[in-house]
Every structure is written in C-alpha cells, then in structure tokens.
Amino acid sequence: MNTTIRKVLVANRGVPAVRVIQTCRDRKIPTTAVYSTPDRLAAHVFMATDAVHIGEAPPLESYLNMEKIIQAARTNGANAVHPGWGFLSENAVFAGLVRDSGLLWIGPDPEVIQKMGDKIESKKIAREAGVPTVPGIDSPEDSGEIRRWMKDNDLAFPIMIKASSGGGGKGMVKVGADAELEPSLARARSEAKKSFGNDGVLVEKYIEKGRHIEVQIIADRHGNVIHLFERECTLQRRNQKIIEEAPSPSIDDEMRRSICDTAVRLMRAIGYSSAGTVEFLFDSLSGKFYFLEVNTRLQVEHGITELVTGVDIVGLMLDIAQGSPLNFMQEDIRPNRWALEVRLNAENPATFSPSFGTISRMHLNLYPGLRVSQGVYEGFDIPPYYDSLMMLLMTAGPDRETAIMKMDSILCRNLRVEGVETLAPLLLSIIRHPDFLRGDFSTRFIEEHLDELVSMFPEEDSEEEALKIARYVTEISALGTPNWM
C-alpha cells in the first residue's frame, strides 16, 4: 500500500544531511533537520525547512539519541525519517523504533539491517547463496584457535582480524607475523567493543593485491532488484576510502557482469529493498573476487554512480519507501561517463590527524563537469566531535583521463581552503602518481607510497604570490608610498 511522504526528518548532519535535503527540495518535500549545540549554525540547519535542537555535542546526547530524534519528527510533523550515512543509518534498533512509531523508514527493513550488520552472519548467508567469500574463521576464542586454522588450511601471515559488527575500518587489524597475533587480537577486540559494544571478531586470509569493488543495488518492495554497476573504492587510508571512481579500471566487461550479477543474486536472496551496496574484494593476482559485506544504507560515494547512470539514488529511496515500484529495468541502465570522487577531509595530509577550527577562507570555482556535496562554508567552525568530512568533490567526463584531468584542475587551481588543513595535497599527489594513472594500485597503495606522495606535495603557490606582489606594486604606483613606510 502506498503511503505519501509529507515531510522528511533527516537524522544526520553535515554532508549526508545536505545531500538528502537537496533531493527533498527538488521534490518539494519539506524537511526537518536535527542539530547539536555546536552545529546550530551548520549548513544542513540553514537548508532544511525547520530544525530541532536535540542535545549537546557528544553524539550519544544528540545524533545517536534515538528517542529525541523520533520525538523531533513527531513534534514537527515529519512522517518519514532518512538516516543518511553514518550515525544511526545501519542501526536496526533505530529503524525498528522509527517503524514502530508509525513513521516511514527510508531504508531497508530492520530485520535485513540486523542480519547484514553482523559480518559472520552475512558471510554465512552469502555462502548459502553461492557467493564466494574470503577464506576465514568465525568467532575464534583465542590465538591458538587462529594458529590451528592457519595450519589446517596451509595459510601464512599476513592475516586480517575484523570486528564482526560495524564497519568504517574500526576493529580491523592486519597481522604481519606470529609475534603480533596476541596483541593484535586484543586490540581488535578492544576497538570492536568500544565502537560497536560487541568484541566479537572474525579472521580472514589477507589478500595482498586486493582491489575494493562495490556494486550499487536498488530494490523495490515488489521483487525488482537492479544493479547500477560498480564503483572502485580501493584507495583507502586506515581502511577508510578517500578516492572512488566509476566504473572500475580493474576489471573487464566479463568480470563486471559476473560481479554485478552476483550482487543482484545475493540481494534477492536476502529479500532486500531500498538502496544498498554489496562490497567485494578482487584479487588482481588470481582474478577471483570475494564477498566482503553488504552496506544497508546510502553510501558516501553514491554520487559518482548517479553521474554515470543519470539516476537520483536518494529519490529512488523516497519512492521505494512510499511503496512505488521501480519504473525502469536492468537494460535501461547504460553508464556512458567516467566519474571520480575525492573526500575532502579536515585532516593533516601527511599524518591524517584531524584539523579542527574556523574555516577562515573557502573558495571553490565552479567548473564544467564538477559536482560538489558541501557540508561546510566559509566562517564555519569545524567541531572536534564528529567525522572530519567537509565536502565531496566529483568530476565526470567521457573517459577516465578527462575525469582525472578535471579533478587535477579543481584541486590544484580552483579550490582554496584556509584556517584548517585538508587532504587536498595528498589527493592531488595520488591522482598524479603514475601507478594511479595506469590504474595499477591496491588497498595498500597509500601505505606503501606515503613518503613518496608527501614529497610530491606542491610548494606555496608561486602564481598567487606573484599576483600579491603585482597588486602591491600597482597600489604603490597609483597612490604613492604609504605613510607607514
């Protein structure tokens, strides 16, 4: 039965909140923003139809406070909730509370979120659906059990220990030698407990030349499951993505069909609805791919898929939540562009330490083929309590070379941010690196090339300095020598 969305509460902040509000504006759907005390002047607050203060800075008091968020929806007349990405977006308890409160949940069913939120359970479901998974051991009790598993399967280090719950690189530790096993296991359990309230882990074979490829899925509540092709998300720092592109330069058309069809088969077996992503690890040495996880939410990098396919994924999520069937078929999706995305985080580009404070200057020249999802503005004070993502920069062109060229131009000449450090120098070094230009990289690229990438950081912009001098000389010529000289 169709239920019309009258107003959407966006249970998020910054870039994800802005992105959802943009589509709601296009649809002329009113929105309610929620905000913490330090976010009272945030961009998403100004963009929404109205806004509700839900608590102080700590996320547990604000953006993770389920009761306050649901109460804000009721108070302001919202009958639907979109969680964006991060915070409560993959929280089955929150999704259930929203649904039980009589509100529309713009996402997959809570039961599906629960099943896919546990990596051990999701791998079991994938295996039952005939989807290949990375060789591993689930819920090892101690290091001795891990060693026995390695011996029985003739495996050598390195291996990966992963938290069975959550994502974002938290609770994920690479173990390079036997002597590292006990402290690494303890660290992974500690991080998992702290981040997700569950210290359960699994252990997997480490794929040395792994490529991270994910397939975007859209599924309605009428049994239609369609893929929007794949994205390459291999370039990561600390197991978190910073550059993505679509399509993937790692695979040929035959492999593309195989990976995308496998993702559709899995999501159909799960009974999935709404937007979701199936993540795979592609072993470039063996030519095999393995299931990693299902992200039961809107992905940060969904924008590049929108650029190459011409669809609005957030808009489709709204339609599906209202009970509408998809109005297109698989053969209607024909990507005809190449798109590249970089995540501009407020971080030191050499150490990745967060950089907080006031953005004293921010200037971005609009450029053909550029798309920006911006969560901050000049004068905004970046608080130290949340994710450091400032904006997403996306470029598109008829081929990979054009998309990279446009991104180079943006990062080098058309973007200025002062007051906080950003990853811009690192991003520029990466897209100029010969291996990146050849499409020859793995998930270890930044780790292996960091010193080289840092050495490539551009020096102070000599052109800008020359312009300053020229302006000063012009002023002296026109007005004479100032009194203070």
N, C-alpha and C positions, 0 to 999 in steps of 0.2 A: 504494500500500500504506500502510495506516495505521500510524503509529508513535506510541506514547503518550508524552507528555511526563511525565517523572518529577520533574524539578527544573529550574528556570529560573535561569540566571545572568543578571543584569541588568547589561549593560555600560554603565553610566551613573551619574549622581549626581543629587542634588537632586530637583527636581520631576519630571522624567521617570522617574527610578528609582522614586520613591514611587508614581507613577501605575501603573506596571507591576506593582509589588508588590501594590497594592491588589486588582487583578483576580486575581492568583495566589492571594492569601489567600482571596478569595471562592470560588475553585475548589479550595481546599485543596491547592494545589500548592506545595511548598517552594521557597524562593528563596535564591540566594547573591548578596550584594552585594559589590561591589568598592569600595575606597576608597584615596585618597591620604593621606599623613600629616596634612595639615590637616583632612581630612574624617573623622578617626577617630571623632568624636562627632556626625556628621551624622545627619539624620533617617532617611535610607534605610538606614543601617547598623543602627539600632535596629529598624527594621521587618522586615528580612529574617530568614530562618531562621538564616543564618550569614553571615559576612562575611570577606573576604580582603583584606589589605593588599597593594597591587600597586605601590607606588612613592612617590616624593616628589611635591611639589606640581606641578611643571611637567607639563602634560598629556602631553607626549611620553614622560615617565617613568612615567605612570600610566594615565589614561583613554584615551590613544592608543597604549598599549603592547599590541599585538595578541597577542604571544606570552604575556605574563604573564596576560592575560585568559583566553585559551584554557586555559592551564595551571591557572588557578584553577577553571575549570569541571571539568576532569578530576579535580583533587585533591578537590573537594567533591561529586562525584557528580552534577553537573548534566549533563543530556543535551540541553539546549536553551539558546540564547542569544537574548535580546531586547535590541536596542540602544537602545530609547527614541528620542529625537530629539537631534540634535547629535552631537558627537564622531564615532564610527565608524558612525553609523546609515546613511549613504549611501556607505560605503566598500566598493566592490566587491571589493577585495583581501581585506578582513577577512571579508566574507560568504563568499568562496571558501575562506579558511582555516578558518572555522568548519565549513563543509560538508565540506571535505577531512579534517577531524579526526574525522569521524564524528558530529558534533553537529548538532542541528536548528537551522537558521537561521530565526528568526521574522521573516520579511520576504520581499520579492520575490527572485527568482533573481539571483545576482551578475551574470549577463550583462545582465539588464534594468537593473540599477543602473548598470552601466558605460555602456550606451547612453544612458540618460536623464541621466546625470551631466554630459554634455557638451552645453551649450546649442546648439551648432552642429549636432551630430548629432541632437539631439532635435527641433530645428526642421525638419530635413530629413525626419525620419520623420513629423512632423505634416503637412507639406505633402503627402507621399506618401499620407497617409490622408485628404486632402481637408479638413484643418483649417486655417482662416485663421491666418496669422502676421503679426506686425508687420513692415512693410517694413524691410529692413536689408541689411547687407553682412557676410559672414562672413570672419573672419581677414584683415582689411586689413593690408597690410605697413607702411604709413606714412600720415601725414596727407594726403599728396597723393592717395592712392587714395580716401580718405574724401571729399575735396572733389570728386573726379570723380564718385563715386557720387551725391553730393547734387545736382550739376549735371545729370547724366543723368536723374535722377528728379524734378527740379524741386522739391527739398526745401530748406527753410530751417532755421536754428537755432531752437530748441534740438534737440539730438540726445542719445542716451544711449549711452555706452560701457560694456560689461559684460564681466566675466570670463567666458570660455567654460566654465570649471569652477566648481563650488561654488555658494554662494548666501549668504543672510543679509545681503545688501547690500554684501558685501565685493567690491572691484574694480568697483564700479558708480559711474560719474561722469557727471553731467549737464553738457553743454557748451552754454553760452548764446550764445557769439559765436565768430567765426572766430579771434580772437586767443587764445582759451582752448584751441584744439584741440590744439596740440602738448603743452603742459604737462598737459592732462587725459588725453591718450593715455598719456603717460609715467607718470602717477600710477596710472591704471587697470592698466597692465601691472605696475607695481611691487607694487601691492596684491594683484593676482592671483597673482604669483609668490610673494609672502610667505605668502599664505593657503592657496594650493592647489598650489604647486610647479609652476605652469603659467602662463606670461604671455600665453597666447592670449586674444584678445578678439573680440567682435563689436560692431557698431554698429547702432543702430535709430533709427527716427523716434521723437521724443518725443511722446507723447500728452498734450496739455495738460490736459484734464479727464478723466484716466483714473480708472477705478474698478477696484479689485483684487477679482476674484471667483474663488473656487476651488470645485471640485466634489470632494466626498469619494467615493472609489470603494472598493468591496470586491469582490475577485475570488478565487474558489477555483481549485483545480487541475483542475477538471472542466469548465472553459469557461464557468462562470457569472460574468458581470460585471454588477454592480448599482451604481447611484449612490444615495447618501444625501443628495441635494440639495446645495445650495450654501451657502457662507459669504461674507460681505462682510468683506474684510480691508484696506480702503482706508486706514484711519487708521494712519499709519506715521511714525516718526521715524528719520532716517538710513537709510531704506529697510528698516527693521525694524518689524514690526507691533507695535502696543501695545493696540489695541482691535479686537475682531472681533464679528460678530453673525450669527445665522442665524434666518430667511432674510435675503437681501439686500433692502434697501429700494430698490435702484437699478433693479430690473428687474421687468417684468410676467410673468404666467404663460406667455405665448407665448415670451418670451426665455428664461425659466427652462427650459422644455422643450428649447429649441434648444441652450443651453449644456450642460445635463446630458446630452442625447443625444450631443452631440459628444464630451464627455469619455468616455462609455462606448465610443463607436466607436474613439477613439484607443487606449484601454487594451486593447481587444480586439485591435486591430491589433498592439500591442506584444507581446501574449501575457502580460499582467500577471497576477500573483497576489498575495494579501495586501492590506493596506490601503495606499492611495496617494491622492495628490491631484493633480488637473490644475488648474493656475493659468492664469487668463485676465486680460487687460486689456480692460476695457469702456470704449469711447469714448462718453461720455454725449452728446457733440455730434452724432456721426454715427449713434449707435445700433448700431455694429458692435462685435464682440468679436474678440480676437486671442489665440492661444496664447502663453503665456509659458514654462512649464516643467512638468515632472512631478516631484513630490516623492515619492521612492521610500521612504517611511517614514511613521511615525506623526507627524501634525502637532501642534504645540503646542495649537492651537485645536480639536482633535477633540472636546473635551468639550461644546462647545455643540451640535454635531451629535448627540451622544449624548443631550443633554437634549431636543432637539426630535423625535428619532425613537424614543427608548427603547431603542436598541441599545447594546451594550458593544463598542466597536471593538477594544479590546485583547483581549477574549475571543474575538472573531471571528478575530483574528490567530493566537491559540493554536490554534483549531480548524482553520484552514486549514493551519498548519504541520504538524499531525498527519494531514493528508490528508482531512479531513472536508469534504463538500460544504456549501454554504450551505443552510440549512433554511428559507429564505423566498425570495419572488420580488419583482420590482420593484413590483408592485401592492400588496404588503404594507406598503411603506414609505409612511407617511402622516404627515408632520410636522403637529403640531397645537399647537405652542407657539412662542414667540419667545424666543430666548436671547441674552444679551450677555456678553462676556468682556473683562476687562481684565487686563493683565500688570503685576503689582506688582513693579517692579524696584527694586533698591537703587541709586538714581541721584538726582542733584540734578535736581529737576523743571524747572528753568529752563535748565540747561546740558547736562544728560544725562551729566555726568561721574560715574563710578562712586563709590559711597559704601560703603566697607568698614569693618568694625569689629564690635563686640559689640552685639547687639540687647538693650538693657537692659530694654525692656518691649515686650510684644506681646500685645494683647488683641483678640479678634475675637468679637463676639456672633453666635451662630447666628441665622439669620433664615429665615423661610419662603421657599422658592424660591431659596436660596443653595447653591451648590456650591463647595467650596474644594479646590484641589490645592496642598498646602503642603509646601515643601521645607526650611523652617527653623522654629525655635522660639525662645521667649524664652531668652536666655542664650547662643544660638549665635553663634559668631564667624564672620562672613562673610569668606571669604578673598579676596584680590585676584587670584586666578589664573584664575577661571572666570567663566562667564556670571553676570550680576547678577540673574537672575530669582529672586525669593523665593517667590512664590505666584501662582496663577491664581485670580481671583475670577469666578464665573459666576452670573448671575441669570436666572431664567426666569419667564415669565408668559403669559397668554393673548394678549397683543399687545405691540407694541414699547414703547408708553408705559409699561406696567406693568413690563417688564423694566428700562427706564431708571430708573424711579422707585425700584425696589428697589436698583439699583446706587448711585444717589444716596444712599440711606439708609445703605448699607454704608460707602461712602467718607467720608460726612460725619459720621455719628454712631456707627457700630458697629465702627470699626477704629481701633486706636491702635498705632503703632509708634514706638519711641524708641531712640536710640542710633545709628541710621543714617537717612539721608534716603531717601525713596521717591518714586515718581512719583505718589502719591495726589493731591496738589493739582492737578497737570496733568490727570490723568484726570478729576477732578471738574469742572474748568473745561471740558473738552471735552464731556462729556455734558450740561452745562448750556448750551452755546453754542446760540444759535437756529438756526444752519445745521445743526448736528448733529441737533437735534430735528426739523428739517424733512427730514432725510436728504439735504441739499444740501452735498456735500463731495467732494473728490478726494484723490489721493495727496499733493497739495501743501498740504493743509489746515493742518497743524501749522506747516509752513514759512511760510505766508502769514499766519497768525494768532498766532504765538508770543507777540509782545509783548502782544497783547490777552488771550491766555489766561493769561499770567503775572500781568497786572494783576487778573485775577479770582480769584487765589489767596485762600482765606479767611484772615482775620486770626486771631490767637490766640483759641481757643475761650472766649468770654466766659462761657458757661454753666459750663464746667469751673472757671474761675477763681472764679466766684461760689460754687460748691459748696465750694471750698477755704476761702474766707473764712467761709462758714457753719459749716463744721466747726471752724474755729479759734475762732469766737465761741462755739459750743456748748461747746468744751473749756474756754474761759475761764470761762463761766458755771457750769460744773459743778465745776471743780477750783480755781477761783481763779487769781490772777495767778501765773505761773511764777516761780521764784526768779531766773531769769536776766534778768528784765525790770527 
